[in-house]
């Protein structure tokens, strides 16, 4: 049984940059264990599966080792596939997922994600110190995004300068022991309003090239700090990616380019 897939480089208009994602448009859901094995086979940061349910697309995202509740770049990639390859004619695509309702809108040459705001709060001093040891740097702040049960979903660390962030060489095994899915590191930018990197070794991603969903956490912080609702962002990975972000009430609009890079069939 062949399954068609497409690979998209998200948050870039150039090949071999941004964040690659695999997208499968399915007629019905595969077994969850099989989707996880497919994601492990592709071995990219995210593999997205979409199924049409009513007027919306239900989307699920898998890293090589686990399913995640929210992913920006693979949602952008899925929208690119639905618009350009499967010829969806609507200007707005509605998605449903574990984190609620999402939308992607065509904005000229860019696609714009509409995601929920996710606000992080300062952590206790012991966790602050653990994060510093894992990163090997003194940091300005450590904040945490919480789950409904009070556990940590993501950690966010603020550094003093972009140069420090770019030079960062964290202890990945130590990062993997911290609570949450990953560690988001950010600083004020020199050519962009703010910059970031994202490390998630505990879920099989040592460093993610460009992470759309983390900008739902970053934007409330930087909007309050900089006093403007529209900000430019850059993720300083080796591949790198640019995002144009806007805070609109309790939603974050994240716009970026996407490049179709490959298509193929998985033979099952």
C-alpha distance (Angstrom), angle and dihedral (degrees) to the residues before:
residue distance angle dihedral
X1 . . .
X2 3.83 . .
X3 3.81 118.0 .
X4 3.80 118.5 -161.0
X5 3.80 117.4 -132.7
X6 3.79 136.1 177.5
X7 3.80 131.4 -155.8
X8 3.80 119.9 -142.6
X9 3.80 129.7 -174.1
X10 3.82 102.6 -142.4
X11 3.80 128.7 -153.8
X12 3.79 93.1 21.3
X13 3.80 138.9 78.8
X14 3.82 91.9 -151.1
X15 3.81 129.1 78.2
X16 3.81 117.6 -111.6
X17 3.81 92.7 26.1
X18 3.79 134.8 87.6
X19 3.80 119.4 32.1
X20 3.81 120.4 -44.3
X21 3.79 120.1 -139.4
X22 3.79 134.5 176.2
X23 3.81 117.7 -133.8
X24 3.81 128.2 -160.8
X25 3.80 120.1 -172.7
X26 3.79 105.1 -157.9
X27 3.80 132.5 -169.7
X28 3.81 90.0 -144.4
X29 3.79 136.2 -0.6
X30 3.76 122.0 -78.0
X31 3.79 121.1 -141.4
X32 3.81 109.1 -74.2
X33 3.80 92.9 -124.4
X34 3.81 89.9 52.8
X35 3.82 92.2 51.1
X36 3.79 88.7 51.7
X37 3.80 91.0 50.9
X38 3.81 90.6 49.1
X39 3.81 90.3 52.2
X40 3.81 89.9 49.5
X41 3.82 89.7 50.3
X42 3.81 92.5 54.4
X43 3.81 89.7 43.3
X44 3.80 95.5 -160.0
X45 3.80 124.2 134.5
X46 3.82 90.5 -98.5
X47 3.78 139.9 12.3
X48 3.82 113.9 -168.8
X49 3.80 126.7 -154.5
X50 3.82 120.7 -165.8
X51 3.81 130.5 -171.0
X52 3.82 125.6 -179.4
X53 3.81 110.0 -118.1
X54 3.80 112.5 178.0
X55 3.80 109.4 -50.2
X56 3.83 94.6 -22.4
X57 3.78 137.5 66.2
X58 3.79 116.3 -119.7
X59 3.81 107.6 -143.5
X60 3.81 130.5 -165.6
X61 3.81 127.4 -176.3
X62 3.80 128.6 -153.9
X63 3.79 130.4 -171.7
X64 3.82 115.6 -157.3
X65 3.82 88.9 -86.8
X66 3.83 109.8 25.8
X67 3.78 149.2 9.2
X68 3.82 116.1 -100.2
X69 3.84 129.3 -151.7
X70 3.81 98.2 -132.5
X71 3.81 136.4 15.0
X72 3.78 126.3 174.1
X73 3.78 104.9 -172.1
X74 3.81 94.5 47.7
X75 3.81 90.1 49.0
X76 3.80 89.1 52.4
X77 3.81 87.8 48.4
X78 3.81 92.1 49.7
X79 3.80 91.1 51.1
X80 3.82 90.5 49.4
X81 3.80 89.7 53.2
X82 3.81 94.2 46.6
X83 3.82 93.2 46.7
X84 3.80 100.5 41.2
X85 3.79 106.2 26.6
X86 3.81 103.7 29.1
X87 3.83 93.1 33.8
X88 3.78 99.9 -127.3
X89 3.81 104.4 -174.6
X90 3.82 100.9 -161.6
X91 3.80 116.9 103.5
X92 3.81 90.2 -139.8
X93 3.81 126.8 45.3
X94 3.81 118.2 -157.3
X95 3.80 118.5 -147.5
X96 3.79 132.3 -174.2
X97 3.79 123.2 -157.9
X98 3.80 144.6 150.0
X99 3.82 89.2 -71.8
X100 3.82 95.8 51.4
X101 3.80 132.5 -105.9
X102 3.81 122.1 -5.8
X103 3.79 133.7 179.5
X104 3.79 135.8 -160.1
X105 3.81 119.1 -160.8
X106 3.80 130.4 -169.3
X107 3.81 108.8 -116.8
X108 3.79 105.6 -179.8
X109 3.80 107.0 -78.7
X110 3.81 91.7 -10.4
X111 3.78 132.5 71.9
X112 3.81 117.1 -137.5
X113 3.79 123.0 -146.9
X114 3.81 119.5 -151.0
X115 3.80 107.7 -152.9
X116 3.81 135.3 165.4
X117 3.81 120.5 -96.8
X118 3.82 112.5 -106.5
X119 3.80 114.2 -162.4
X120 3.80 121.4 -156.6
X121 3.80 124.7 -153.6
X122 3.85 131.6 -152.9
X123 3.79 115.4 -88.1
X124 3.80 132.1 -136.9
X125 3.80 118.5 -82.6
X126 3.81 95.1 -107.0
X127 3.81 92.3 57.4
X128 3.81 89.6 44.8
X129 3.80 88.8 56.2
X130 3.82 93.0 46.0
X131 3.81 89.9 54.1
X132 3.81 91.5 49.2
X133 3.81 91.5 51.7
X134 3.81 92.5 48.9
X135 3.81 92.1 48.7
X136 3.80 94.4 41.3
X137 3.82 91.2 -134.4
X138 3.76 139.7 94.6
X139 3.80 108.0 -111.7
X140 3.79 135.9 -158.5
X141 3.80 98.1 -134.3
X142 3.79 142.5 -5.0
X143 3.80 118.0 -155.6
X144 3.79 132.9 176.2
X145 3.78 133.8 -145.8
X146 3.80 107.3 -143.9
X147 3.79 133.6 -145.7
X148 3.80 122.0 -132.1
X149 3.83 90.0 -97.9
X150 3.81 92.4 55.7
X151 3.80 96.4 -103.6
X152 3.81 122.0 127.3
X153 3.80 117.8 -95.3
X154 3.83 99.1 176.9
X155 3.80 137.4 -0.5
X156 3.82 121.4 -139.9
X157 3.81 121.3 -160.8
X158 3.81 123.9 -168.3
X159 3.81 118.9 -150.6
X160 3.80 128.7 -166.3
X161 3.81 100.3 -119.1
X162 3.80 143.6 14.7
X163 3.81 91.4 -121.8
X164 3.81 90.6 59.0
X165 3.81 90.8 49.8
X166 3.81 93.0 49.7
X167 3.82 92.0 50.0
X168 3.80 93.9 47.3
X169 3.82 115.6 128.8
X170 3.80 104.6 178.7
X171 3.78 126.9 -164.5
X172 3.81 97.6 -107.4
X173 3.84 97.3 -164.9
X174 3.82 88.1 52.1
X175 3.82 91.2 47.9
X176 3.80 89.4 51.9
X177 3.82 90.1 60.5
X178 3.82 93.4 57.0
X179 3.82 117.4 98.4
X180 3.79 119.4 -96.0
X181 3.78 136.7 35.5
X182 3.80 95.8 -69.7
X183 3.80 149.9 -26.5
X184 3.80 120.2 -98.0
X185 3.82 114.3 -159.0
X186 3.81 121.0 -166.3
X187 3.80 143.2 172.6
X188 3.79 139.7 170.7
X189 3.80 110.6 -79.7
X190 3.78 131.7 -124.8
X191 3.83 97.6 -148.5
X192 3.82 96.7 14.3
X193 3.79 129.8 44.7
X194 3.79 91.5 -109.8
X195 3.78 139.3 -5.3
X196 3.80 133.7 -155.3
X197 3.79 148.4 -179.5
X198 3.80 127.8 -156.5
X199 3.80 127.8 -150.0
X200 3.82 122.6 -173.1
X201 3.83 108.9 163.6
X202 3.81 92.3 152.2
X203 3.83 89.7 68.2
X204 3.80 96.5 39.6
X205 3.83 99.8 -90.6
X206 3.79 112.9 110.3
X207 3.82 90.5 -176.5
X208 3.79 126.2 -5.4
X209 3.83 113.7 -139.9
X210 3.84 97.1 -141.0
X211 3.81 123.9 -4.1
X212 3.80 116.1 -164.1
X213 3.82 96.0 -178.6
X214 3.81 94.1 58.1
X215 3.79 89.0 63.1
X216 3.81 87.1 69.8
X217 3.81 84.8 67.5
X218 3.80 96.6 37.0
X219 3.79 97.8 50.7
X220 3.84 99.8 62.0
X221 3.80 89.0 49.3
X222 3.81 97.0 47.9
X223 3.81 95.1 39.6
X224 3.80 89.2 56.7
X225 3.79 91.8 45.0
X226 3.82 98.0 44.3
X227 3.81 99.4 32.1
X228 3.83 97.0 -131.4
X229 3.81 130.1 106.1
X230 3.83 97.7 -149.3
X231 3.81 116.2 60.0
X232 3.79 137.5 169.0
X233 3.79 117.6 -130.9
X234 3.78 137.3 -171.0
X235 3.80 128.6 -167.1
X236 3.80 108.0 -143.5
X237 3.80 101.2 -146.8
X238 3.80 122.4 131.2
X239 3.82 90.0 -93.9
X240 3.81 94.3 37.2
X241 3.79 130.2 -164.3
X242 3.80 139.6 -152.5
X243 3.81 125.5 -137.2
X244 3.80 131.7 -175.5
X245 3.82 108.5 -150.5
X246 3.79 133.7 -168.5
X247 3.81 128.8 -175.4
X248 3.82 111.2 -141.3
X249 3.80 110.6 177.1
X250 3.78 107.1 -69.0
X251 3.80 93.2 -12.5
X252 3.79 131.5 82.6
X253 3.82 118.6 -148.4
X254 3.81 111.7 -152.8
X255 3.81 117.6 -173.6
X256 3.78 127.9 -170.2
X257 3.77 145.8 142.8
X258 3.81 124.9 -99.8
X259 3.79 130.6 -158.2
X260 3.83 125.5 -155.0
X261 3.79 104.2 -135.0
X262 3.83 108.4 166.8
X263 3.79 146.2 -3.5
X264 3.78 132.7 -163.1
X265 3.78 149.4 140.9
X266 3.78 129.3 -94.2
X267 3.80 108.7 -143.5
X268 3.81 112.1 -144.0
